[in-house]
Amino acid sequence: MSRAAEELQILLDLMRTLRAPDGCPWDRAQTFATIAPFTVEEAYEVADAIGRGDLGRLRDELGDLLFQVVFHARMAEEMGQFDFADVARAISDKLVRRHPHVFAERREVEVTELHASWEAQKARERAQAGHEGVLSDVPHALPALSRAAKLGKRAGRVGFDWENAAGVRTKLDEELNEVDAALEAGHPEAVADEIGDLLFTAANWARHLGVDPESALQRACLKFERRFEGMERSAQRQNLTLSELSAAQWEGLWQAAKSLPDKH
């Protein structure tokens, strides 16, 4: 048995012990629904570690995410539905189906051809699973920006899409004007709706430009965080109180922070 198999078996045995009648009361009390938020959170922690370039933390966060998979699989096993081996087999089978150029008839293929092949295979799998609507299986739990781009992409497969990025850019101007109109009319609910339309369009503009909107926003957040922390340190060195800074002082600190290289 390989080291990886040994360590995985130890983890599976630990999970079984935690869920046993004489195990941990908290772990025994959990359900798929109560654990789901932790699963999502751990996925974000993995993405955050990657964004920060922290490989040590990435190792730990991947372990936490793996534990979530093991947890869900163990609860399903207790219900007689499936176990971890079934989960592993399902993803292995899917990978083989989606890579016929590697596992069926090995041949050289272009990335564009791969995308077309994957989308066709995904469509067949959705139909077999009973997801007949084009948008029917886009998860509601996805981050809103990611979901917006995925919805746009899925609709685009059947022809409902902008012709190019320039068309989305024009729509973005239109949505900005509609936000301004709602603001001028003094309708808070309409403003919220129009801001939503604006963000949806921005996400799809990113999609047309080949940019993942969620990742782009995450990077922007990390960049802002690093720069703001730099401003805090600079203010501290100058014995300045943040809450008492003038607009000009804030601008000076911000420009100084922007001039420094962004580090992950």
C-alpha positions in Angstrom: 0.0 0.0 0.0 1.4 3.4 -1.0 1.9 6.1 1.6 -1.0 8.1 0.2 -3.3 5.1 0.5 -2.2 4.5 4.1 -2.7 8.1 5.1 -6.1 8.2 3.4 -7.2 5.0 5.2 -6.1 6.6 8.6 -8.3 9.6 7.8 -11.3 7.4 6.8 -10.9 5.4 10.1 -10.7 8.6 12.1 -13.9 9.9 10.5 -15.6 6.5 11.3 -14.5 6.8 14.9 -15.7 10.4 15.2 -19.2 9.4 13.9 -19.4 6.3 16.1 -21.9 6.1 19.0 -19.1 6.6 21.4 -17.3 9.2 19.3 -17.6 13.0 19.2 -21.1 14.4 20.0 -20.7 17.3 17.7 -19.6 15.2 14.7 -22.4 12.7 15.3 -25.0 15.5 15.3 -24.0 16.9 11.9 -25.9 16.4 8.6 -25.2 17.2 5.0 -26.9 20.6 5.4 -25.1 21.6 8.6 -21.7 20.6 7.1 -22.2 22.3 3.7 -21.3 25.8 4.9 -18.0 24.5 6.2 -17.3 22.8 2.9 -17.8 26.0 1.0 -15.7 27.9 3.6 -12.8 25.4 3.3 -12.9 25.8 -0.5 -12.5 29.5 -0.1 -9.7 29.0 2.3 -7.9 26.9 -0.4 -8.4 29.7 -2.9 -7.2 32.3 -0.4 -4.0 30.3 0.3 -3.4 30.1 -3.5 -4.0 33.8 -3.9 -1.5 34.6 -1.2 1.1 32.2 -2.6 1.3 30.4 0.8 2.1 26.7 -0.1 2.4 25.7 3.5 -1.0 27.0 4.3 -2.3 25.5 1.0 -1.3 22.0 2.2 -3.2 22.5 5.4 -6.3 23.9 3.7 -6.4 21.1 1.2 -6.4 18.7 4.1 -9.3 20.6 5.6 -11.2 20.4 2.3 -10.4 16.6 2.0 -11.8 16.1 5.5 -15.1 17.7 4.3 -15.3 15.2 1.4 -14.6 12.3 3.8 -17.2 13.7 6.2 -20.0 13.8 3.6 -19.0 10.4 2.2 -19.1 8.9 5.7 -22.6 10.2 6.4 -23.8 8.8 3.0 -22.2 5.5 3.9 -24.1 5.4 7.1 -27.3 5.9 5.1 -26.4 3.0 2.8 -26.2 5.4 -0.2 -22.5 5.5 -1.2 -19.0 5.6 0.4 -15.7 7.3 -0.3 -14.6 4.6 -2.7 -17.8 5.3 -4.8 -16.9 9.0 -4.8 -13.3 8.3 -5.9 -14.6 5.9 -8.6 -17.2 8.4 -9.9 -14.6 11.1 -10.5 -12.2 8.7 -12.0 -14.8 7.4 -14.4 -15.7 11.0 -15.3 -12.1 11.9 -16.0 -11.7 8.9 -18.3 -15.0 9.8 -20.2 -13.9 13.4 -20.6 -10.4 12.5 -21.9 -10.9 10.0 -24.7 -7.8 11.4 -26.4 -5.7 10.1 -23.5 -7.5 7.0 -22.3 -9.4 5.7 -25.4 -7.5 6.6 -28.5 -4.4 8.6 -27.7 -4.0 11.5 -30.1 -2.9 15.1 -30.3 -5.7 17.6 -29.9 -6.0 21.4 -29.8 -7.3 23.1 -26.6 -10.2 24.5 -28.5 -11.2 21.1 -29.7 -11.0 19.8 -26.1 -13.3 22.5 -24.9 -15.9 21.6 -27.5 -15.6 17.9 -26.6 -15.9 18.6 -22.9 -19.0 20.7 -23.3 -20.6 18.1 -25.5 -19.9 15.4 -22.9 -21.2 17.6 -20.1 -24.4 18.2 -22.0 -24.9 14.4 -22.4 -24.2 13.9 -18.7 -26.7 16.6 -17.7 -29.3 15.1 -20.0 -28.7 11.6 -18.4 -29.1 13.2 -15.0 -32.5 14.7 -15.9 -31.3 18.3 -16.2 -33.1 19.3 -19.3 -33.1 23.1 -19.0 -30.0 24.9 -20.3 -29.5 26.6 -16.9 -31.1 24.0 -14.7 -28.0 22.7 -13.0 -26.0 25.9 -12.5 -25.5 25.8 -8.6 -27.3 28.5 -6.7 -24.6 28.3 -4.0 -21.9 29.6 -6.4 -20.4 33.0 -5.6 -22.6 35.5 -7.4 -19.9 36.7 -9.9 -19.0 33.1 -10.8 -22.6 32.2 -11.2 -23.3 35.2 -13.4 -20.5 34.3 -15.7 -21.5 30.6 -15.7 -25.2 31.5 -16.5 -24.0 33.8 -19.4 -21.7 31.1 -20.7 -24.4 28.4 -20.6 -26.9 30.7 -22.3 -24.3 31.5 -24.9 -24.1 27.8 -25.9 -27.5 28.0 -27.4 -26.9 31.4 -29.1 -28.2 33.8 -26.4 -25.1 36.0 -25.9 -23.3 39.2 -27.1 -21.4 38.8 -30.3 -18.2 40.0 -28.7 -16.6 41.8 -25.8 -17.3 45.2 -27.4 -21.1 44.5 -27.3 -20.9 43.8 -23.6 -18.9 47.0 -23.0 -21.7 48.9 -24.7 -24.3 47.2 -22.4 -22.1 48.1 -19.4 -22.6 51.8 -20.3 -26.3 51.3 -20.7 -26.5 49.7 -17.2 -24.5 52.5 -15.7 -27.0 55.0 -17.1 -29.9 53.0 -15.7 -28.2 53.1 -12.2 -27.9 56.9 -12.6 -31.6 57.1 -13.6 -32.7 55.1 -10.6 -30.6 57.2 -8.3 -32.1 60.4 -9.7 -35.6 59.0 -9.3 -34.8 58.2 -5.7 -35.9 54.6 -5.8 -33.6 52.5 -3.5 -35.0 49.1 -4.7 -34.6 50.1 -8.3 -31.0 51.2 -7.5 -30.3 47.8 -6.0 -31.8 46.0 -9.0 -29.8 48.1 -11.5 -26.5 47.6 -9.5 -27.2 43.9 -9.8 -27.7 44.2 -13.6 -24.5 46.2 -13.7 -22.5 43.5 -11.8 -24.0 40.8 -13.9 -23.0 42.6 -17.1 -19.5 43.2 -15.7 -19.1 39.5 -14.9 -20.0 38.6 -18.5 -17.7 41.3 -19.9 -14.9 39.6 -18.0 -16.0 36.2 -19.4 -15.8 37.6 -23.0 -12.4 38.9 -22.2 -11.2 35.5 -21.0 -11.0 36.7 -17.3 -12.6 34.8 -14.4 -14.5 37.5 -12.6 -14.4 35.9 -9.2 -10.6 35.4 -9.3 -10.1 38.9 -10.6 -12.2 40.4 -7.8 -10.4 38.2 -5.2 -7.0 39.5 -6.5 -8.3 43.1 -6.3 -9.4 42.5 -2.7 -6.0 41.1 -1.8 -4.3 44.0 -3.5 -6.5 46.5 -1.7 -5.9 44.7 1.6 -2.1 44.8 1.2 -2.1 48.4 0.2 -4.4 49.5 3.1 -2.2 47.6 5.5 0.8 49.5 4.0 -1.0 52.8 4.6 -1.7 51.8 8.2 2.0 51.0 8.8 3.0 54.3 7.1 0.6 56.3 9.2 1.9 54.6 12.3 5.5 55.5 11.5 4.4 59.1 11.1 2.4 59.0 14.3 -0.8 59.7 12.4 -4.3 58.7 13.6 -6.3 57.1 10.7 -9.6 58.5 11.8 -8.2 62.0 11.9 -6.6 62.0 8.4 -7.7 64.6 5.8 -8.7 63.6 2.3 -5.3 64.9 1.1 -3.4 62.8 3.7 -5.3 59.7 2.7 -4.6 60.3 -0.9 -0.9 60.7 -0.2 -0.7 57.5 1.8 -2.7 55.7 -1.0 -0.4 56.9 -3.7 2.6 55.9 -1.7 1.2 52.4 -1.1 0.4 52.0 -4.8 4.0 52.8 -5.7 5.2 49.8 -3.7 5.3 46.4 -5.5 2.4 44.1 -4.7 3.6 41.0 -3.0 1.7 37.7 -2.6 
